Amino acid sequence: MSQPFVVTGRWIATADFYGTPIHFQMELAQEGDRLTGAFGGDKLEGTLAGNSLYCLAKDENGGTEELTATMQSGVFSGTIVFIDTDDRDHPATHPFSATLVPPRRAGPSQRHDFTPTIFHRQFSASNKPVLTVSPGDTIHTITVDAGGTDEKGVTRVLGGNPVTGPFYIETAGLGDILAVHFTHLRLNRDWAMSDDGIVGRGVDSNLAVQMKDGFKKVRWRLDLQRGVATPAKPAEHLTRFTVPLRPMLGCVAVAPNSAQAPPGTGDSGRWGGNMDFNEIVEGATVYLPVSVPGALLLCRGRPRGARRWRTQRQCA
């Protein structure tokens, strides 16, 4: 008997774990009433009867995920029963919904000019997207510096590496890799700050005595035409000291999986983050694993400057 729905494709299933949405990738292949595929990487088999779905996925250790759902307006809704091999007597049941990952939009790439008005201090899947773009589109935007100060010297947000975004990338789903290519990276003010000191984990007891005054902030003048920086108040032996300018992006990240507590924007991990890697410059491409629908791309400069990049979703 033929079915009224075609469900073959890649789905994003979102289960409610005690108020926290947890995302899973679900792949379905349909042959008549029979379904095969994978759920969260576990082999899946099931059936589709009318608009009713039943699937059972098994992991290599014997644990299972049992899905029962009905489709309405292109969305599956129902429950998932999780059975752990180490605790089979206490299955966990959670409501879920699943939506089909849409195909990539046809047509030319677009440029988006975005001026931020809010900034975030956590890498979190709960941050509301400020702009939706398609793979291949270009975003032209600006950031504040690590202290929350903008190009006019106005503090816009509490310091601690606040970031611009997040940007929702259409069709980016779990298991994808987001390629972020930096086409232009520019400074847009004539000064910067740096810290003169050594991080605590690199200081032993003897050095701690010498470093008792802690970090010292140093202000720099940026000569954008010559492409060099000089200390604003140089010591006598540094009056001719210059440093070449090579703008970099201090922070670029996607949202980590919502199962973990949101890390602060001073942190880094597999999602990217506050890497302060001096090779993230104009012309570089950063590859980030997608853990939540839309990836939720964020960035911050060091020092403050204009950013322009192009996004590209790649299947893993």
C-alpha positions as CSV (number, residue, x, y, z in Angstrom):
1,M,0.0,0.0,0.0
2,S,1.5,3.4,-1.0
3,Q,2.0,6.0,1.7
4,P,0.8,9.6,1.5
5,F,4.1,10.9,2.9
6,V,7.7,10.6,1.6
7,V,10.0,10.6,4.6
8,T,13.4,9.7,3.0
9,G,16.0,12.3,4.0
10,R,17.8,13.8,6.9
11,W,15.8,14.9,9.9
12,I,16.6,16.8,13.1
13,A,14.9,15.3,16.1
14,T,14.6,17.4,19.2
15,A,13.8,15.7,22.5
16,D,12.7,17.5,25.6
17,F,15.0,16.3,28.5
18,Y,13.4,17.8,31.6
19,G,13.0,21.2,29.9
20,T,16.3,21.1,27.9
21,P,16.1,20.5,24.2
22,I,18.6,17.8,23.0
23,H,19.1,17.4,19.3
24,F,19.7,14.2,17.3
25,Q,20.3,13.5,13.7
26,M,17.9,11.0,12.2
27,E,18.3,9.5,8.7
28,L,15.4,7.7,7.1
29,A,15.2,5.7,3.9
30,Q,11.7,4.6,2.9
31,E,10.7,1.5,0.8
32,G,6.9,1.2,0.9
33,D,6.0,0.7,4.6
34,R,9.5,-0.2,5.7
35,L,12.0,2.3,7.1
36,T,15.8,2.0,7.6
37,G,18.4,4.5,8.6
38,A,20.0,5.8,11.7
39,F,19.2,7.7,14.9
40,G,22.0,9.5,16.6
41,G,24.4,7.2,14.8
42,D,22.6,4.0,15.9
43,K,21.2,1.7,13.2
44,L,17.4,2.1,12.9
45,E,14.6,0.0,11.5
46,G,10.9,0.9,11.5
47,T,7.6,1.2,9.7
48,L,5.4,4.0,8.4
49,A,1.6,3.4,8.4
50,G,-0.3,6.3,7.1
51,N,1.0,9.2,9.1
52,S,2.2,7.0,12.0
53,L,5.8,6.3,12.5
54,Y,7.4,3.5,14.6
55,C,11.2,3.0,14.7
56,L,13.6,1.1,16.9
57,A,17.3,2.1,17.0
58,K,20.0,0.0,18.6
59,D,23.5,0.9,19.7
60,E,26.5,-1.5,19.6
61,N,26.1,-2.2,23.4
62,G,22.4,-3.2,23.2
63,G,20.9,0.0,24.3
64,T,17.8,1.2,22.3
65,E,15.8,4.2,21.3
66,E,12.2,3.5,20.5
67,L,10.3,6.2,18.6
68,T,6.6,6.5,18.2
69,A,5.2,9.5,16.4
70,T,2.6,10.9,14.0
71,M,3.1,13.4,11.3
72,Q,1.2,16.7,10.9
73,S,2.1,19.6,8.6
74,G,5.4,17.9,7.8
75,V,6.5,17.5,11.5
76,F,6.7,14.2,13.4
77,S,5.7,14.5,17.0
78,G,5.6,11.8,19.6
79,T,7.8,10.1,22.3
80,I,11.2,8.4,22.5
81,V,11.9,5.7,25.0
82,F,15.6,5.4,25.9
83,I,16.8,2.1,27.4
84,D,20.3,2.0,28.7
85,T,22.1,-1.4,28.8
86,D,23.2,-0.6,32.4
87,D,19.7,0.3,33.6
88,R,17.1,-1.6,31.6
89,D,14.6,-1.6,34.5
90,H,14.3,2.2,34.3
91,P,13.5,3.3,30.7
92,A,13.4,7.1,30.1
93,T,10.5,8.5,28.1
94,H,10.8,12.0,26.5
95,P,8.6,13.9,24.1
96,F,10.2,14.8,20.8
97,S,9.5,16.4,17.4
98,A,11.4,16.0,14.1
99,T,11.7,18.2,11.1
100,L,13.2,17.4,7.7
101,V,16.4,19.3,6.9
102,P,15.5,21.5,3.9
103,P,17.5,21.4,0.7
104,R,20.0,24.1,0.0
105,R,18.4,27.2,-1.5
106,A,18.9,27.7,-5.2
107,G,20.0,31.0,-6.6
108,P,22.9,33.4,-6.2
109,S,24.6,34.1,-2.9
110,Q,23.7,37.2,-1.0
111,R,25.6,39.8,1.1
112,H,24.1,40.7,4.5
113,D,25.2,44.0,6.2
114,F,24.5,43.6,9.9
115,T,25.0,46.1,12.7
116,P,24.8,44.5,16.1
117,T,22.8,46.0,19.0
118,I,23.2,43.2,21.5
119,F,26.2,41.0,22.4
120,H,26.5,37.7,24.2
121,R,28.9,36.4,26.8
122,Q,28.1,32.7,26.5
123,F,28.3,30.2,23.7
124,S,24.7,28.9,24.1
125,A,22.1,27.2,21.9
126,S,19.5,29.4,23.7
127,N,20.9,32.6,22.2
128,K,18.3,33.9,19.8
129,P,19.6,34.2,16.2
130,V,19.9,37.8,15.0
131,L,20.1,37.0,11.3
132,T,19.3,34.0,9.0
133,V,21.6,33.4,6.1
134,S,22.2,30.6,3.5
135,P,25.3,28.6,2.9
136,G,27.6,30.6,0.5
137,D,26.2,34.0,1.7
138,T,28.5,36.8,3.0
139,I,28.0,38.6,6.3
140,H,29.5,42.0,6.8
141,T,29.4,43.0,10.4
142,I,31.4,44.5,13.3
143,T,32.4,43.5,16.8
144,V,33.3,45.0,20.1
145,D,36.7,44.2,21.7
146,A,37.3,41.8,24.6
147,G,36.4,44.6,27.1
148,G,33.1,45.4,25.4
149,T,34.2,48.7,23.9
150,D,33.3,49.8,20.4
151,E,35.1,51.7,17.7
152,K,34.2,55.1,19.3
153,G,35.6,54.0,22.7
154,V,32.1,53.6,24.1
155,T,31.5,50.6,26.4
156,R,28.5,48.7,24.9
157,V,28.5,45.6,27.1
158,L,30.2,44.1,30.1
159,G,33.7,42.8,29.2
160,G,34.7,39.2,29.1
161,N,34.9,38.6,25.4
162,P,31.4,39.5,24.3
163,V,30.5,38.2,20.8
164,T,28.4,39.3,17.8
165,G,25.7,37.0,16.6
166,P,24.5,34.3,16.5
167,F,23.8,33.9,12.8
168,Y,21.5,31.0,11.8
169,I,22.8,29.1,8.8
170,E,19.9,27.6,6.8
171,T,20.2,23.8,6.2
172,A,23.1,23.4,8.7
173,G,22.3,20.3,10.7
174,L,23.9,17.9,13.1
175,G,26.9,16.1,11.6
176,D,27.7,18.9,9.2
177,I,30.9,21.0,9.2
178,L,30.5,24.8,8.8
179,A,33.3,26.4,6.8
180,V,33.7,30.0,7.6
181,H,36.0,31.9,5.2
182,F,37.2,35.4,6.1
183,T,37.2,37.5,3.0
184,H,38.0,40.8,4.7
185,L,39.3,41.6,8.2
186,R,39.8,45.3,9.0
187,L,40.6,47.5,12.0
188,N,38.3,50.5,12.4
189,R,39.9,52.5,15.3
190,D,43.3,54.0,15.9
191,W,44.0,52.5,19.3
192,A,44.2,49.1,21.1
193,M,44.9,47.7,24.6
194,S,47.1,44.8,25.6
195,D,48.0,43.2,29.0
196,D,51.6,43.1,30.1
197,G,51.8,40.0,32.3
198,I,51.9,36.3,32.6
199,V,48.8,34.1,33.0
200,G,48.5,32.6,36.5
201,R,49.0,29.0,35.5
202,G,52.5,30.0,34.1
203,V,53.7,31.6,37.3
204,D,55.6,29.8,40.1
205,S,56.0,31.0,43.6
206,N,59.2,32.9,42.9
207,L,57.9,34.6,39.8
208,A,54.7,35.4,41.6
209,V,56.6,37.7,44.0
210,Q,58.1,39.6,41.1
211,M,54.7,39.8,39.4
212,K,52.9,41.0,42.6
213,D,51.5,44.0,40.7
214,G,49.7,41.7,38.4
215,F,48.7,42.6,34.8
216,K,49.6,46.0,33.5
217,K,47.5,47.5,30.7
218,V,49.3,49.0,27.8
219,R,47.7,51.3,25.3
220,W,48.8,51.3,21.7
221,R,48.5,53.8,18.8
222,L,47.5,52.1,15.5
223,D,48.7,53.7,12.3
224,L,46.2,52.2,9.8
225,Q,47.9,53.8,6.8
226,R,51.4,52.5,7.6
227,G,50.1,49.3,9.1
228,V,52.0,49.5,12.4
229,A,51.4,49.9,16.1
230,T,53.4,51.9,18.6
231,P,53.1,52.2,22.4
232,A,51.1,55.3,23.4
233,K,53.5,56.0,26.3
234,P,56.8,54.3,25.3
235,A,59.7,54.0,27.7
236,E,62.9,55.7,26.5
237,H,64.3,52.6,24.9
238,L,61.0,52.0,23.0
239,T,60.5,55.4,21.4
240,R,61.1,53.9,17.9
241,F,59.5,50.5,18.6
242,T,56.8,49.4,16.2
243,V,54.8,46.3,15.7
244,P,53.3,45.3,12.3
245,L,49.5,45.2,12.2
246,R,48.0,41.9,11.2
247,P,44.3,41.9,12.2
248,M,43.0,38.6,13.5
249,L,39.8,37.4,14.9
250,G,40.0,36.5,18.5
251,C,36.8,34.6,18.8
252,V,34.8,32.5,16.2
253,A,32.5,29.7,17.3
254,V,29.2,27.9,16.8
255,A,26.9,26.9,19.6
256,P,27.9,23.7,21.5
257,N,25.5,20.9,22.1
258,S,22.6,22.1,24.4
259,A,23.2,19.1,26.7
260,Q,26.2,20.9,28.2
261,A,26.1,24.0,30.4
262,P,26.8,27.0,28.1
263,P,30.5,27.9,28.4
264,G,31.6,31.5,28.7
265,T,33.0,33.4,25.7
266,G,36.4,33.4,27.3
267,D,36.5,29.6,26.9
268,S,37.2,27.4,23.8
269,G,36.6,23.8,22.8
270,R,35.5,21.7,19.8
271,W,32.9,24.4,19.0
272,G,35.7,27.0,18.5
273,G,35.6,29.9,20.9
274,N,38.1,32.3,22.3
275,M,41.1,30.8,20.5
276,D,43.1,34.0,20.0
277,F,44.9,32.1,17.2
278,N,46.9,34.6,15.2
279,E,46.4,32.6,11.9
280,I,42.7,33.5,11.9
281,V,43.3,36.4,9.5
282,E,42.0,37.6,6.2
283,G,41.9,34.7,3.7
284,A,41.7,32.0,6.4
285,T,39.0,29.4,6.6
286,V,37.8,28.0,9.9
287,Y,36.0,24.6,10.0
288,L,33.5,24.1,12.9
289,P,31.4,21.1,13.7
290,V,27.6,21.8,13.8
291,S,26.0,20.6,17.1
292,V,22.6,22.4,16.9
293,P,20.3,23.3,14.0
294,G,21.5,26.3,12.2
295,A,25.0,26.1,13.7
296,L,24.5,29.6,15.4
297,L,27.7,31.3,14.4
298,L,29.3,33.9,16.7
299,C,32.5,36.1,16.5
300,R,34.6,38.7,18.3
301,G,37.5,40.8,17.2
302,R,40.9,41.5,18.8
303,P,41.2,44.4,18.7
304,R,37.9,45.8,17.5
305,G,37.4,45.8,13.8
306,A,35.1,45.1,10.8
307,R,34.5,41.5,9.9
308,R,33.3,40.0,6.6
309,W,33.1,36.3,6.0
310,R,31.4,33.8,3.8
311,T,29.7,30.7,5.2
312,Q,29.6,27.3,3.6
313,R,27.9,24.2,4.9
314,Q,29.7,20.9,4.2
315,C,28.3,17.5,4.9
316,A,30.6,15.4,7.2
